[in-house]
């Protein structure tokens, strides 16, 4: 978790954990999550939040993915957050 949080930046990022409503968490490749860290919230997709933890929300919410190279849209969003603070 410490490694991933170091590269997260200021925006919340999806991390590839999801679940069907009321079911166990799974990684994007279908393997079961081993509960190494708690996941807050009541959503069905997990993301790194702004307090160095993991929360969940609706999978349809727009957030960048932690495991992808930032595109122009994501870079502009992060620049705006950094420039606005």
PDB file as gemmi writes it, atoms N, CA and C in Angstrom:
CRYST1    1.000    1.000    1.000  90.00  90.00  90.00 P 1                      
ATOM      1  N   UNK A   1       0.825  -1.183   0.000  1.00  0.00           N  
ATOM      2  CA  UNK A   1       0.000   0.000   0.000  1.00  0.00           C  
ATOM      3  C   UNK A   1       0.876   1.256   0.000  1.00  0.00           C  
ATOM      4  N   UNK A   2       1.926   1.265   0.809  1.00  0.00           N  
ATOM      5  CA  UNK A   2       2.806   2.434   0.872  1.00  0.00           C  
ATOM      6  C   UNK A   2       3.425   2.736  -0.489  1.00  0.00           C  
ATOM      7  N   UNK A   3       3.807   1.699  -1.212  1.00  0.00           N  
ATOM      8  CA  UNK A   3       4.389   1.884  -2.543  1.00  0.00           C  
ATOM      9  C   UNK A   3       3.396   2.544  -3.487  1.00  0.00           C  
ATOM     10  N   UNK A   4       2.187   2.045  -3.527  1.00  0.00           N  
ATOM     11  CA  UNK A   4       1.165   2.585  -4.432  1.00  0.00           C  
ATOM     12  C   UNK A   4       0.794   4.015  -4.040  1.00  0.00           C  
ATOM     13  N   UNK A   5       0.637   4.272  -2.766  1.00  0.00           N  
ATOM     14  CA  UNK A   5       0.268   5.619  -2.318  1.00  0.00           C  
ATOM     15  C   UNK A   5       1.348   6.646  -2.653  1.00  0.00           C  
ATOM     16  N   UNK A   6       2.591   6.213  -2.696  1.00  0.00           N  
ATOM     17  CA  UNK A   6       3.690   7.124  -3.024  1.00  0.00           C  
ATOM     18  C   UNK A   6       3.534   7.704  -4.429  1.00  0.00           C  
ATOM     19  N   UNK A   7       2.940   6.949  -5.359  1.00  0.00           N  
ATOM     20  CA  UNK A   7       2.811   7.380  -6.747  1.00  0.00           C  
ATOM     21  C   UNK A   7       1.409   7.837  -7.119  1.00  0.00           C  
ATOM     22  N   UNK A   8       0.504   7.838  -6.178  1.00  0.00           N  
ATOM     23  CA  UNK A   8      -0.895   8.170  -6.447  1.00  0.00           C  
ATOM     24  C   UNK A   8      -1.093   9.601  -6.897  1.00  0.00           C  
ATOM     25  N   UNK A   9      -0.401  10.539  -6.328  1.00  0.00           N  
ATOM     26  CA  UNK A   9      -0.655  11.946  -6.622  1.00  0.00           C  
ATOM     27  C   UNK A   9      -1.830  12.427  -5.781  1.00  0.00           C  
ATOM     28  N   UNK A  10      -2.429  13.534  -6.197  1.00  0.00           N  
ATOM     29  CA  UNK A  10      -3.472  14.154  -5.391  1.00  0.00           C  
ATOM     30  C   UNK A  10      -4.877  13.662  -5.727  1.00  0.00           C  
ATOM     31  N   UNK A  11      -5.074  13.098  -6.903  1.00  0.00           N  
ATOM     32  CA  UNK A  11      -6.401  12.625  -7.295  1.00  0.00           C  
ATOM     33  C   UNK A  11      -6.659  11.214  -6.774  1.00  0.00           C  
ATOM     34  N   UNK A  12      -7.940  10.891  -6.572  1.00  0.00           N  
ATOM     35  CA  UNK A  12      -8.324   9.519  -6.247  1.00  0.00           C  
ATOM     36  C   UNK A  12      -8.130   8.662  -7.496  1.00  0.00           C  
ATOM     37  N   UNK A  13      -7.689   7.419  -7.319  1.00  0.00           N  
ATOM     38  CA  UNK A  13      -7.453   6.520  -8.453  1.00  0.00           C  
ATOM     39  C   UNK A  13      -8.108   5.161  -8.214  1.00  0.00           C  
ATOM     40  N   UNK A  14      -8.752   4.639  -9.257  1.00  0.00           N  
ATOM     41  CA  UNK A  14      -9.245   3.265  -9.211  1.00  0.00           C  
ATOM     42  C   UNK A  14      -8.051   2.333  -9.098  1.00  0.00           C  
ATOM     43  N   UNK A  15      -8.234   1.217  -8.386  1.00  0.00           N  
ATOM     44  CA  UNK A  15      -7.126   0.269  -8.215  1.00  0.00           C  
ATOM     45  C   UNK A  15      -7.417  -1.120  -8.769  1.00  0.00           C  
ATOM     46  N   UNK A  16      -8.551  -1.318  -9.397  1.00  0.00           N  
ATOM     47  CA  UNK A  16      -8.822  -2.609 -10.018  1.00  0.00           C  
ATOM     48  C   UNK A  16      -9.513  -3.621  -9.124  1.00  0.00           C  
ATOM     49  N   UNK A  17     -10.057  -3.192  -7.983  1.00  0.00           N  
ATOM     50  CA  UNK A  17     -10.850  -4.076  -7.125  1.00  0.00           C  
ATOM     51  C   UNK A  17     -12.317  -3.796  -7.348  1.00  0.00           C  
ATOM     52  N   UNK A  18     -13.101  -4.843  -7.498  1.00  0.00           N  
ATOM     53  CA  UNK A  18     -14.543  -4.690  -7.711  1.00  0.00           C  
ATOM     54  C   UNK A  18     -15.269  -5.859  -7.072  1.00  0.00           C  
ATOM     55  N   UNK A  19     -16.568  -5.706  -6.960  1.00  0.00           N  
ATOM     56  CA  UNK A  19     -17.392  -6.809  -6.452  1.00  0.00           C  
ATOM     57  C   UNK A  19     -18.796  -6.669  -7.006  1.00  0.00           C  
ATOM     58  N   UNK A  20     -19.458  -7.798  -7.119  1.00  0.00           N  
ATOM     59  CA  UNK A  20     -20.891  -7.782  -7.383  1.00  0.00           C  
ATOM     60  C   UNK A  20     -21.537  -7.436  -6.057  1.00  0.00           C  
ATOM     61  N   UNK A  21     -22.652  -6.764  -6.088  1.00  0.00           N  
ATOM     62  CA  UNK A  21     -23.316  -6.297  -4.872  1.00  0.00           C  
ATOM     63  C   UNK A  21     -23.425  -7.401  -3.824  1.00  0.00           C  
ATOM     64  N   UNK A  22     -22.864  -7.144  -2.640  1.00  0.00           N  
ATOM     65  CA  UNK A  22     -22.937  -8.086  -1.533  1.00  0.00           C  
ATOM     66  C   UNK A  22     -21.983  -9.265  -1.623  1.00  0.00           C  
ATOM     67  N   UNK A  23     -21.135  -9.304  -2.626  1.00  0.00           N  
ATOM     68  CA  UNK A  23     -20.208 -10.427  -2.807  1.00  0.00           C  
ATOM     69  C   UNK A  23     -18.803 -10.047  -2.350  1.00  0.00           C  
ATOM     70  N   UNK A  24     -17.868 -10.974  -2.457  1.00  0.00           N  
ATOM     71  CA  UNK A  24     -16.477 -10.742  -2.080  1.00  0.00           C  
ATOM     72  C   UNK A  24     -15.773  -9.880  -3.124  1.00  0.00           C  
ATOM     73  N   UNK A  25     -14.742  -9.150  -2.671  1.00  0.00           N  
ATOM     74  CA  UNK A  25     -13.948  -8.324  -3.571  1.00  0.00           C  
ATOM     75  C   UNK A  25     -13.063  -9.196  -4.444  1.00  0.00           C  
ATOM     76  N   UNK A  26     -12.880  -8.765  -5.712  1.00  0.00           N  
ATOM     77  CA  UNK A  26     -12.001  -9.445  -6.655  1.00  0.00           C  
ATOM     78  C   UNK A  26     -11.160  -8.404  -7.369  1.00  0.00           C  
ATOM     79  N   UNK A  27      -9.972  -8.825  -7.812  1.00  0.00           N  
ATOM     80  CA  UNK A  27      -9.133  -7.977  -8.638  1.00  0.00           C  
ATOM     81  C   UNK A  27      -9.659  -8.007 -10.072  1.00  0.00           C  
ATOM     82  N   UNK A  28      -9.220  -7.083 -10.885  1.00  0.00           N  
ATOM     83  CA  UNK A  28      -9.687  -6.979 -12.269  1.00  0.00           C  
ATOM     84  C   UNK A  28      -9.466  -8.274 -13.055  1.00  0.00           C  
ATOM     85  N   UNK A  29      -8.456  -9.055 -12.699  1.00  0.00           N  
ATOM     86  CA  UNK A  29      -8.197 -10.313 -13.406  1.00  0.00           C  
ATOM     87  C   UNK A  29      -9.018 -11.483 -12.856  1.00  0.00           C  
ATOM     88  N   UNK A  30      -9.884 -11.211 -11.881  1.00  0.00           N  
ATOM     89  CA  UNK A  30     -10.769 -12.240 -11.348  1.00  0.00           C  
ATOM     90  C   UNK A  30     -10.275 -12.946 -10.098  1.00  0.00           C  
ATOM     91  N   UNK A  31      -9.024 -12.702  -9.658  1.00  0.00           N  
ATOM     92  CA  UNK A  31      -8.541 -13.356  -8.446  1.00  0.00           C  
ATOM     93  C   UNK A  31      -9.162 -12.722  -7.208  1.00  0.00           C  
ATOM     94  N   UNK A  32      -9.367 -13.535  -6.183  1.00  0.00           N  
ATOM     95  CA  UNK A  32      -9.983 -13.049  -4.947  1.00  0.00           C  
ATOM     96  C   UNK A  32      -9.045 -12.114  -4.195  1.00  0.00           C  
ATOM     97  N   UNK A  33      -9.610 -11.074  -3.612  1.00  0.00           N  
ATOM     98  CA  UNK A  33      -8.860 -10.131  -2.782  1.00  0.00           C  
ATOM     99  C   UNK A  33      -8.567 -10.797  -1.448  1.00  0.00           C  
ATOM    100  N   UNK A  34      -7.331 -10.652  -0.949  1.00  0.00           N  
ATOM    101  CA  UNK A  34      -6.921 -11.331   0.288  1.00  0.00           C  
ATOM    102  C   UNK A  34      -7.066 -10.468   1.540  1.00  0.00           C  
ATOM    103  N   UNK A  35      -7.792  -9.366   1.449  1.00  0.00           N  
ATOM    104  CA  UNK A  35      -8.084  -8.495   2.596  1.00  0.00           C  
ATOM    105  C   UNK A  35      -6.839  -7.956   3.286  1.00  0.00           C  
ATOM    106  N   UNK A  36      -5.816  -7.593   2.520  1.00  0.00           N  
ATOM    107  CA  UNK A  36      -4.598  -7.023   3.089  1.00  0.00           C  
ATOM    108  C   UNK A  36      -4.821  -5.642   3.688  1.00  0.00           C  
ATOM    109  N   UNK A  37      -5.867  -4.965   3.261  1.00  0.00           N  
ATOM    110  CA  UNK A  37      -6.193  -3.639   3.767  1.00  0.00           C  
ATOM    111  C   UNK A  37      -7.709  -3.481   3.774  1.00  0.00           C  
ATOM    112  N   UNK A  38      -8.221  -2.627   4.650  1.00  0.00           N  
ATOM    113  CA  UNK A  38      -9.674  -2.420   4.717  1.00  0.00           C  
ATOM    114  C   UNK A  38     -10.152  -1.556   3.544  1.00  0.00           C  
ATOM    115  N   UNK A  39     -11.391  -1.794   3.128  1.00  0.00           N  
ATOM    116  CA  UNK A  39     -12.022  -1.009   2.066  1.00  0.00           C  
ATOM    117  C   UNK A  39     -13.265  -0.364   2.655  1.00  0.00           C  
ATOM    118  N   UNK A  40     -13.282   0.952   2.722  1.00  0.00           N  
ATOM    119  CA  UNK A  40     -14.420   1.674   3.274  1.00  0.00           C  
ATOM    120  C   UNK A  40     -15.480   1.936   2.216  1.00  0.00           C  
ATOM    121  N   UNK A  41     -16.617   2.439   2.656  1.00  0.00           N  
ATOM    122  CA  UNK A  41     -17.694   2.797   1.731  1.00  0.00           C  
ATOM    123  C   UNK A  41     -18.556   1.613   1.363  1.00  0.00           C  
ATOM    124  N   UNK A  42     -19.610   1.895   0.617  1.00  0.00           N  
ATOM    125  CA  UNK A  42     -20.545   0.848   0.256  1.00  0.00           C  
ATOM    126  C   UNK A  42     -20.664   0.604  -1.228  1.00  0.00           C  
ATOM    127  N   UNK A  43     -19.669   1.044  -1.996  1.00  0.00           N  
ATOM    128  CA  UNK A  43     -19.721   0.883  -3.443  1.00  0.00           C  
ATOM    129  C   UNK A  43     -19.214  -0.463  -3.904  1.00  0.00           C  
ATOM    130  N   UNK A  44     -19.149  -0.616  -5.224  1.00  0.00           N  
ATOM    131  CA  UNK A  44     -18.739  -1.886  -5.814  1.00  0.00           C  
ATOM    132  C   UNK A  44     -17.396  -1.820  -6.544  1.00  0.00           C  
ATOM    133  N   UNK A  45     -16.740  -0.647  -6.534  1.00  0.00           N  
ATOM    134  CA  UNK A  45     -15.401  -0.509  -7.107  1.00  0.00           C  
ATOM    135  C   UNK A  45     -14.539   0.266  -6.116  1.00  0.00           C  
ATOM    136  N   UNK A  46     -13.294  -0.164  -5.920  1.00  0.00           N  
ATOM    137  CA  UNK A  46     -12.420   0.424  -4.903  1.00  0.00           C  
ATOM    138  C   UNK A  46     -11.434   1.406  -5.523  1.00  0.00           C  
ATOM    139  N   UNK A  47     -11.109   2.447  -4.746  1.00  0.00           N  
ATOM    140  CA  UNK A  47     -10.158   3.461  -5.196  1.00  0.00           C  
ATOM    141  C   UNK A  47      -9.310   3.947  -4.032  1.00  0.00           C  
ATOM    142  N   UNK A  48      -8.141   4.472  -4.355  1.00  0.00           N  
ATOM    143  CA  UNK A  48      -7.282   5.109  -3.363  1.00  0.00           C  
ATOM    144  C   UNK A  48      -7.880   6.471  -3.070  1.00  0.00           C  
ATOM    145  N   UNK A  49      -8.137   6.760  -1.808  1.00  0.00           N  
ATOM    146  CA  UNK A  49      -8.775   8.023  -1.451  1.00  0.00           C  
ATOM    147  C   UNK A  49      -7.747   9.075  -1.041  1.00  0.00           C  
ATOM    148  N   UNK A  50      -8.232  10.234  -0.646  1.00  0.00           N  
ATOM    149  CA  UNK A  50      -7.329  11.342  -0.321  1.00  0.00           C  
ATOM    150  C   UNK A  50      -6.812  11.316   1.114  1.00  0.00           C  
ATOM    151  N   UNK A  51      -7.129  10.288   1.879  1.00  0.00           N  
ATOM    152  CA  UNK A  51      -6.602  10.163   3.248  1.00  0.00           C  
ATOM    153  C   UNK A  51      -5.736   8.900   3.377  1.00  0.00           C  
ATOM    154  N   UNK A  52      -5.092   8.535   2.271  1.00  0.00           N  
ATOM    155  CA  UNK A  52      -4.161   7.396   2.237  1.00  0.00           C  
ATOM    156  C   UNK A  52      -4.800   6.074   2.630  1.00  0.00           C  
ATOM    157  N   UNK A  53      -5.986   5.846   2.144  1.00  0.00           N  
ATOM    158  CA  UNK A  53      -6.675   4.593   2.371  1.00  0.00           C  
ATOM    159  C   UNK A  53      -7.418   4.165   1.113  1.00  0.00           C  
ATOM    160  N   UNK A  54      -8.283   3.194   1.266  1.00  0.00           N  
ATOM    161  CA  UNK A  54      -9.064   2.680   0.142  1.00  0.00           C  
ATOM    162  C   UNK A  54     -10.537   2.795   0.484  1.00  0.00           C  
ATOM    163  N   UNK A  55     -11.295   3.358  -0.431  1.00  0.00           N  
ATOM    164  CA  UNK A  55     -12.735   3.499  -0.291  1.00  0.00           C  
ATOM    165  C   UNK A  55     -13.393   2.858  -1.497  1.00  0.00           C  
ATOM    166  N   UNK A  56     -14.711   2.812  -1.486  1.00  0.00           N  
ATOM    167  CA  UNK A  56     -15.425   2.259  -2.637  1.00  0.00           C  
ATOM    168  C   UNK A  56     -16.591   3.166  -3.007  1.00  0.00           C  
ATOM    169  N   UNK A  57     -16.960   3.098  -4.269  1.00  0.00           N  
ATOM    170  CA  UNK A  57     -18.038   3.920  -4.786  1.00  0.00           C  
ATOM    171  C   UNK A  57     -18.584   3.265  -6.039  1.00  0.00           C  
ATOM    172  N   UNK A  58     -19.543   3.923  -6.678  1.00  0.00           N  
ATOM    173  CA  UNK A  58     -20.121   3.401  -7.918  1.00  0.00           C  
ATOM    174  C   UNK A  58     -19.040   3.260  -8.981  1.00  0.00           C  
ATOM    175  N   UNK A  59     -19.076   2.179  -9.688  1.00  0.00           N  
ATOM    176  CA  UNK A  59     -18.066   1.922 -10.722  1.00  0.00           C  
ATOM    177  C   UNK A  59     -18.168   2.902 -11.891  1.00  0.00           C  
ATOM    178  N   UNK A  60     -19.292   3.563 -12.039  1.00  0.00           N  
ATOM    179  CA  UNK A  60     -19.475   4.492 -13.151  1.00  0.00           C  
ATOM    180  C   UNK A  60     -18.871   5.872 -12.882  1.00  0.00           C  
ATOM    181  N   UNK A  61     -18.367   6.112 -11.680  1.00  0.00           N  
ATOM    182  CA  UNK A  61     -17.734   7.395 -11.353  1.00  0.00           C  
ATOM    183  C   UNK A  61     -16.430   7.547 -12.126  1.00  0.00           C  
ATOM    184  N   UNK A  62     -16.144   8.762 -12.566  1.00  0.00           N  
ATOM    185  CA  UNK A  62     -14.912   9.011 -13.312  1.00  0.00           C  
ATOM    186  C   UNK A  62     -13.744   9.242 -12.363  1.00  0.00           C  
ATOM    187  N   UNK A  63     -12.738   8.398 -12.516  1.00  0.00           N  
ATOM    188  CA  UNK A  63     -11.478   8.523 -11.795  1.00  0.00           C  
ATOM    189  C   UNK A  63     -10.402   7.933 -12.693  1.00  0.00           C  
ATOM    190  N   UNK A  64      -9.179   8.420 -12.587  1.00  0.00           N  
ATOM    191  CA  UNK A  64      -8.106   7.772 -13.354  1.00  0.00           C  
ATOM    192  C   UNK A  64      -7.746   6.429 -12.717  1.00  0.00           C  
ATOM    193  N   UNK A  65      -7.088   5.587 -13.496  1.00  0.00           N  
ATOM    194  CA  UNK A  65      -6.631   4.287 -13.004  1.00  0.00           C  
ATOM    195  C   UNK A  65      -5.196   4.407 -12.519  1.00  0.00           C  
ATOM    196  N   UNK A  66      -4.874   3.789 -11.421  1.00  0.00           N  
ATOM    197  CA  UNK A  66      -3.534   3.854 -10.849  1.00  0.00           C  
ATOM    198  C   UNK A  66      -2.520   3.137 -11.738  1.00  0.00           C  
ATOM    199  N   UNK A  67      -2.940   2.166 -12.506  1.00  0.00           N  
ATOM    200  CA  UNK A  67      -2.006   1.329 -13.257  1.00  0.00           C  
ATOM    201  C   UNK A  67      -1.870   1.720 -14.720  1.00  0.00           C  
ATOM    202  N   UNK A  68      -2.265   2.925 -15.097  1.00  0.00           N  
ATOM    203  CA  UNK A  68      -2.141   3.342 -16.481  1.00  0.00           C  
ATOM    204  C   UNK A  68      -1.322   4.613 -16.577  1.00  0.00           C  
ATOM    205  N   UNK A  69      -0.721   4.790 -17.734  1.00  0.00           N  
ATOM    206  CA  UNK A  69       0.024   6.011 -17.983  1.00  0.00           C  
ATOM    207  C   UNK A  69      -0.983   7.150 -18.125  1.00  0.00           C  
ATOM    208  N   UNK A  70      -0.759   8.277 -17.456  1.00  0.00           N  
ATOM    209  CA  UNK A  70      -1.729   9.377 -17.537  1.00  0.00           C  
ATOM    210  C   UNK A  70      -1.905   9.874 -18.965  1.00  0.00           C  
ATOM    211  N   UNK A  71      -3.141  10.121 -19.350  1.00  0.00           N  
ATOM    212  CA  UNK A  71      -3.412  10.729 -20.644  1.00  0.00           C  
ATOM    213  C   UNK A  71      -3.461  12.246 -20.458  1.00  0.00           C  
ATOM    214  N   UNK A  72      -3.683  12.976 -21.530  1.00  0.00           N  
ATOM    215  CA  UNK A  72      -3.684  14.441 -21.460  1.00  0.00           C  
ATOM    216  C   UNK A  72      -4.751  14.945 -20.494  1.00  0.00           C  
ATOM    217  N   UNK A  73      -5.920  14.307 -20.457  1.00  0.00           N  
ATOM    218  CA  UNK A  73      -7.001  14.723 -19.560  1.00  0.00           C  
ATOM    219  C   UNK A  73      -6.582  14.578 -18.103  1.00  0.00           C  
ATOM    220  N   UNK A  74      -6.011  13.436 -17.751  1.00  0.00           N  
ATOM    221  CA  UNK A  74      -5.586  13.187 -16.374  1.00  0.00           C  
ATOM    222  C   UNK A  74      -4.463  14.143 -15.970  1.00  0.00           C  
ATOM    223  N   UNK A  75      -3.497  14.353 -16.856  1.00  0.00           N  
ATOM    224  CA  UNK A  75      -2.409  15.274 -16.543  1.00  0.00           C  
ATOM    225  C   UNK A  75      -2.930  16.692 -16.313  1.00  0.00           C  
ATOM    226  N   UNK A  76      -3.902  17.120 -17.110  1.00  0.00           N  
ATOM    227  CA  UNK A  76      -4.478  18.455 -16.945  1.00  0.00           C  
ATOM    228  C   UNK A  76      -5.238  18.552 -15.621  1.00  0.00           C  
ATOM    229  N   UNK A  77      -5.957  17.499 -15.232  1.00  0.00           N  
ATOM    230  CA  UNK A  77      -6.665  17.499 -13.961  1.00  0.00           C  
ATOM    231  C   UNK A  77      -5.690  17.613 -12.793  1.00  0.00           C  
ATOM    232  N   UNK A  78      -4.636  16.830 -12.817  1.00  0.00           N  
ATOM    233  CA  UNK A  78      -3.667  16.872 -11.721  1.00  0.00           C  
ATOM    234  C   UNK A  78      -2.951  18.221 -11.672  1.00  0.00           C  
ATOM    235  N   UNK A  79      -2.650  18.805 -12.825  1.00  0.00           N  
ATOM    236  CA  UNK A  79      -2.014  20.118 -12.855  1.00  0.00           C  
ATOM    237  C   UNK A  79      -2.939  21.168 -12.260  1.00  0.00           C  
ATOM    238  N   UNK A  80      -4.244  21.069 -12.555  1.00  0.00           N  
ATOM    239  CA  UNK A  80      -5.219  22.021 -12.012  1.00  0.00           C  
ATOM    240  C   UNK A  80      -5.320  21.897 -10.499  1.00  0.00           C  
ATOM    241  N   UNK A  81      -5.278  20.677  -9.981  1.00  0.00           N  
ATOM    242  CA  UNK A  81      -5.351  20.459  -8.529  1.00  0.00           C  
ATOM    243  C   UNK A  81      -4.109  21.035  -7.855  1.00  0.00           C  
ATOM    244  N   UNK A  82      -2.959  20.755  -8.400  1.00  0.00           N  
ATOM    245  CA  UNK A  82      -1.709  21.244  -7.830  1.00  0.00           C  
ATOM    246  C   UNK A  82      -1.647  22.773  -7.931  1.00  0.00           C  
ATOM    247  N   UNK A  83      -2.028  23.319  -9.082  1.00  0.00           N  
ATOM    248  CA  UNK A  83      -1.998  24.766  -9.278  1.00  0.00           C  
ATOM    249  C   UNK A  83      -3.035  25.508  -8.455  1.00  0.00           C  
ATOM    250  N   UNK A  84      -4.141  24.822  -8.110  1.00  0.00           N  
ATOM    251  CA  UNK A  84      -5.224  25.457  -7.377  1.00  0.00           C  
ATOM    252  C   UNK A  84      -5.083  25.407  -5.883  1.00  0.00           C  
ATOM    253  N   UNK A  85      -4.082  24.670  -5.380  1.00  0.00           N  
ATOM    254  CA  UNK A  85      -3.949  24.550  -3.928  1.00  0.00           C  
ATOM    255  C   UNK A  85      -2.910  25.464  -3.360  1.00  0.00           C  
TER     256      UNK A  85                                                      
END                                                                             
